[in-house]
Amino acid sequence: MESSHAGMFVCKAGHGAVRKAQQGTKNVGKNPETTYYFDSEKCKRSPLSYGCFKPGRSSKTYSISIKSTAHTQHSEFQKSEYFKTKARER
């Protein structure tokens, strides 16, 4: 999947998402997700559908988890040399 204009996604075949929705609630212990919905008829006919669109499915979606600020900061910390050094010492 590749990002595109207006906050929507475009697949490798060039088909854009037809809509997007935010799922999940804030402050419940799980990160909310943005889900992108694609036109299943275009997916079925796409030459790149193998491995992307599963036969028998009625729709194609792609979800991205929206990480909280704390998760983002922790992820960045784990990429630091300080963290990697300390992890090796354990």
Steps between C-alpha positions, in 0.01 A plus 500: 500500500614850429380832634341758278342843499221605736592243765374205297696193391578372153594136442788386280256452211403867526153455650408756764308431818133589471464601864674495834377466856649530845432198718553450869473748782752717676637423846372141519836322496505426128621726225231617258535406133434675173345252255502562125235330283556407136262417215494119503401478132818684399703277731354183346596612147841638591805320355673559835222349711691178575616524860297815557135415443383162625240320285162469664534823695238766454725796580862610523620708792836625623541614861767714663538523876519854635763492769475722806774751577636271771525204259670715238755632751571150629547369147750778425683426828537133403676608180762702693857379547463536879210253504677256267812507718305441820298221338822321400629526858197313630 
